[in-house]
Amino acid sequence: MPREDLPEAPSSHRLPSLGRPRIIALDVLRGFALCEILLANIQLIATGASAVVVQPMGDWDPWLGLPIFSLLFGIGFALLLSSAANRAPRPRLVLLRQLLALLAIGLVHMLLWPGEILTIYAIVGMLVLLPSTWLPRWAMASLAAALIPAAIIFGMGGPLLIAGLFVLGSALVRYGVIERIEQSTRGPLLLGLLFAAALATTLWAKAGLRAVGATTHLPAVTSLADLLLVGVYVCGLLLLLRTPLRPVLQFVFAPLGRMALTNYLTATLLVLVASRVLGLPIGQSLETAYWTAGAILLTQWLFSALWLRHYRQGPLEWLWRWTTWLHRPRLSRTRTS
């Protein structure tokens, strides 16, 4: 059967081929984002509120994990396209099945917590990310450059921002940036300094607006500052992964990141058990929320580390892969199972 035409790039910029080594930096970033997302959501899950309405922890807004997760989702989507292009005659059908399966998972998860994000990811993926795979890489980069500022300027930071970050992540793969992410030091350093300088300028502008009572543009400036801070975090972690701290960061965050879907969903169950069964005042006490989040993350880290010693991927990741490829993948690390 003929293969679907995929956007072509020069040979030096082609998507990573099947069998590429695992990119540890992505696992670390994913695990780090997962921790921030739980801190942001734990009080909202406990009270059944929506994560886009209130800040559960006062002036400190920890929803910085969502942009990181969105960027990583776009990266993972493009990497899957690369794999599917080598394994399936219609690779985009594989991607569609992945998004439909994610939508089903999200709809079930929504029964436990209405503020969950997977349904939005699936819908935005089908409406924006999947069609964008027909674009050349320069057009994908241009689309991301239009969507992200539009989300900030017009206060549509939810789905529109997610769409822009999805496309940006996919474009980074198409330009070969992700292939070099484990070897580059100068790139994250220069980009991190640029983000830091822009963040300082934005915070200065934000303080000036508050001083003169010009609150009209404060939401856009705040959103811009949050995104710039995300950039500083990401670049900082990538730089630390090029230092002797790499084994520590990998030890702490990679197990959580490799089982991000499993951990994201089970965190909801654990929060609900802690608040509604054990009666912990998570929604009323910030200190209780912190301690509970720490206990959940520690439990998930232990489970993930032990699970990955024997199995190739997390249980829900395995199920998601099964529905994506329509055949049962090998779960155990041993050949005998």
C-alpha positions in Angstrom: 0.0 0.0 0.0 1.3 3.5 -0.7 2.4 5.5 2.2 0.8 8.9 3.0 3.0 11.7 1.8 4.7 13.4 4.7 6.3 16.9 4.6 9.8 16.5 3.4 12.8 18.2 4.9 16.5 18.1 3.9 18.1 14.9 4.9 20.0 16.5 7.7 16.7 17.6 9.2 14.6 14.5 8.9 12.6 13.2 11.8 14.4 10.8 14.1 14.3 7.3 12.7 12.7 4.3 14.3 14.8 2.8 17.1 16.3 6.1 18.3 17.5 6.0 21.9 15.2 7.3 24.6 15.6 11.1 25.2 16.2 11.3 29.0 15.9 15.0 29.0 12.2 14.8 27.9 11.5 12.3 30.7 13.1 14.7 33.3 11.1 17.6 32.0 7.9 15.6 32.0 8.5 14.4 35.6 9.2 18.0 36.7 6.1 19.3 35.0 4.0 16.5 36.6 5.1 17.6 40.1 4.1 21.2 39.4 0.8 20.2 37.9 -0.1 18.2 41.1 0.8 21.2 43.3 -1.4 23.4 41.2 -4.3 21.1 41.0 -4.4 19.2 44.4 -6.8 21.7 46.2 -9.0 22.0 43.1 -9.3 18.2 42.7 -10.2 18.0 46.4 -12.9 20.6 46.1 -14.1 19.7 42.6 -13.2 23.2 41.3 -11.8 24.1 37.8 -8.2 24.8 37.4 -8.9 27.8 35.1 -11.0 29.8 37.5 -9.0 30.4 40.7 -5.4 30.2 41.9 -5.4 27.7 44.7 -2.2 28.9 46.3 -2.6 32.6 46.4 -0.2 34.9 44.5 2.2 32.0 43.7 0.8 30.5 40.5 2.4 27.1 40.0 0.5 26.2 36.8 3.8 26.4 35.0 3.7 22.7 34.5 0.9 22.9 31.9 2.9 24.8 29.3 5.8 22.4 29.7 3.4 19.4 29.4 1.8 21.0 26.3 5.2 21.6 24.6 6.2 18.0 25.4 3.0 16.7 24.0 3.7 18.3 20.7 7.2 16.9 20.7 5.9 13.4 21.5 3.3 13.7 18.8 5.9 14.5 16.2 8.2 11.7 17.3 5.2 9.3 17.0 4.6 10.5 13.5 8.2 9.6 12.7 7.8 6.1 14.1 4.4 5.7 12.4 5.8 6.8 9.1 8.3 3.9 9.2 5.8 1.3 10.5 2.3 2.1 9.0 1.0 2.8 5.5 -1.2 5.6 6.9 0.7 7.1 9.8 -1.7 9.9 10.5 -4.4 7.3 11.1 -2.2 6.0 13.9 -2.0 9.6 15.4 -5.8 9.9 15.1 -6.3 6.7 17.0 -3.9 8.0 19.7 -5.9 11.2 20.1 -9.3 9.4 20.1 -8.0 7.0 22.8 -6.8 10.0 24.8 -10.2 11.6 24.5 -11.8 8.5 25.8 -9.4 8.4 28.8 -10.0 12.1 29.4 -13.8 11.7 29.4 -13.6 8.9 32.0 -11.2 11.0 34.1 -13.6 14.0 33.9 -16.1 11.9 35.9 -13.7 12.2 38.8 -12.5 15.7 38.2 -14.1 18.2 35.7 -11.0 20.3 35.5 -8.9 17.6 33.9 -6.9 18.5 30.8 -6.7 15.4 28.6 -10.0 16.0 26.8 -8.8 19.5 25.8 -5.4 18.0 24.7 -7.3 15.4 22.5 -9.6 17.9 20.9 -7.0 20.5 20.3 -4.8 17.8 18.9 -7.4 16.7 16.4 -8.3 20.2 15.4 -4.9 21.8 15.2 -2.0 19.5 15.8 -2.9 16.7 13.5 -3.8 19.0 10.5 -0.5 20.9 11.1 1.5 17.8 10.2 0.7 18.4 6.5 2.5 21.8 6.7 6.1 22.4 6.0 8.2 23.0 9.0 8.6 26.8 8.4 4.8 27.1 8.3 4.5 25.1 11.5 6.9 27.5 13.2 5.0 30.5 11.8 1.7 29.1 13.1 3.2 28.6 16.5 4.6 32.2 16.4 1.1 33.4 15.7 -0.9 31.3 18.1 1.1 31.8 21.2 1.2 35.7 21.1 -2.5 35.7 20.2 -3.3 33.6 23.2 -1.4 36.0 25.4 -2.7 39.3 23.9 -6.4 38.3 23.6 -6.5 36.4 27.0 -7.3 33.1 25.4 -4.5 31.3 27.3 -6.3 27.9 27.5 -6.9 26.0 24.2 -5.3 28.6 22.0 -2.0 28.6 24.0 -2.1 24.8 24.2 -2.5 24.7 20.4 0.5 27.0 19.9 2.7 25.0 22.2 1.6 21.8 20.6 2.7 23.1 17.2 5.9 24.6 18.5 6.9 21.3 20.0 6.2 19.5 16.8 8.2 22.1 14.8 11.2 21.7 17.2 11.3 18.0 16.2 11.0 18.9 12.5 13.9 21.3 12.8 16.1 18.7 14.5 16.3 20.5 17.8 15.1 17.6 19.9 17.7 15.3 18.3 20.4 17.5 19.7 18.8 18.4 23.0 21.0 16.0 25.0 24.2 17.3 23.5 23.7 21.1 23.5 25.0 23.4 26.2 25.4 26.7 24.5 21.8 26.7 23.1 20.0 26.3 26.4 22.4 28.8 28.0 21.9 31.6 25.5 18.2 30.9 25.3 17.8 30.8 29.1 19.7 34.1 29.4 17.4 35.6 26.8 14.3 34.4 28.6 15.6 35.6 31.9 16.3 39.1 30.5 12.8 39.2 28.9 11.3 38.0 32.2 13.0 40.7 34.2 11.8 43.4 31.7 8.3 42.0 31.8 8.1 42.0 35.6 9.4 45.5 35.6 6.7 46.5 33.2 4.1 44.7 35.3 5.2 46.6 38.4 4.9 49.8 36.5 1.4 49.1 35.3 0.3 48.3 38.8 1.9 51.5 40.2 -0.1 53.7 37.8 -3.3 51.6 38.2 -3.3 50.5 34.5 -4.8 47.1 35.1 -6.2 46.5 31.6 -3.1 44.9 30.3 -2.0 43.1 33.5 -3.5 39.7 32.5 -1.5 39.6 29.2 1.7 40.8 30.9 1.2 38.2 33.6 0.7 35.4 31.1 3.8 36.5 29.2 5.8 36.5 32.4 4.6 33.0 33.2 5.6 31.7 29.8 9.0 33.3 30.1 9.5 31.7 33.5 8.6 28.4 31.9 11.4 29.0 29.4 13.8 29.8 32.2 12.9 26.6 34.0 13.2 24.4 30.9 16.6 25.9 29.9 17.8 25.7 33.5 16.9 22.0 33.7 18.5 21.3 30.4 21.7 23.0 31.6 21.7 21.1 34.8 21.4 17.9 32.9 24.8 18.8 31.3 26.4 18.9 34.8 27.3 16.3 37.4 23.7 16.8 38.7 22.3 14.8 35.8 22.2 11.4 37.6 20.3 13.1 40.5 17.8 14.8 38.2 17.3 11.6 36.3 16.9 9.6 39.5 14.3 12.0 40.9 12.2 13.0 37.8 12.7 10.4 35.1 10.6 7.6 36.6 7.7 10.0 37.1 8.1 11.3 33.6 8.2 7.9 31.9 4.9 7.0 33.5 3.3 10.5 33.3 -0.1 9.4 32.1 -0.4 6.7 34.8 0.8 9.1 37.5 -1.4 12.0 36.3 -4.6 9.9 36.5 -3.8 8.0 39.7 -2.9 11.3 41.4 -6.6 12.2 41.0 -7.7 9.0 42.7 -5.2 9.4 45.5 -6.2 13.0 46.2 -9.9 12.0 46.3 -9.1 9.2 48.7 -7.1 11.5 50.9 -9.8 14.2 51.0 -13.0 12.3 50.9 -12.1 9.0 52.5 -9.4 10.0 55.0 -11.0 13.4 55.5 -7.8 15.5 55.1 -8.6 19.2 54.8 -6.7 19.6 51.5 -9.0 22.2 50.1 -8.9 24.4 53.2 -5.3 24.0 54.3 -2.3 24.9 52.1 0.0 23.1 54.5 -2.1 19.9 54.3 -2.2 20.2 50.5 1.6 20.4 50.3 2.2 17.4 52.6 -0.4 15.4 50.7 1.1 16.3 47.4 4.6 15.3 48.6 3.3 12.0 49.9 1.5 11.2 46.6 4.6 12.1 44.6 6.8 9.9 46.8 4.3 7.0 46.5 4.2 7.4 42.7 7.9 7.7 42.4 8.4 4.5 44.4 5.8 2.7 42.3 7.2 4.0 39.0 10.8 3.1 39.9 9.9 -0.4 40.9 7.5 -0.9 38.0 10.0 0.2 35.4 12.5 -2.3 36.7 10.3 -5.1 35.4 8.2 -3.5 32.6 9.0 -1.4 29.6 6.3 1.3 30.2 3.6 2.2 32.7 0.3 0.3 32.7 -1.8 3.1 31.2 1.0 4.0 28.8 0.9 0.4 27.6 -2.8 0.4 27.2 -2.7 3.7 25.3 0.0 2.3 23.0 -2.1 -0.8 22.4 -5.1 1.3 21.3 -2.8 3.5 19.2 -1.2 0.7 17.2 -4.1 -1.8 17.4 -1.9 -4.6 18.6 -0.7 -5.6 22.1 2.9 -4.4 22.7 5.3 -6.4 24.8 5.1 -5.1 28.4 7.6 -7.2 30.3 11.3 -6.6 29.9 11.8 -10.3 29.7 11.3 -12.2 26.5 9.4 -15.1 28.3 6.2 -13.1 29.1 
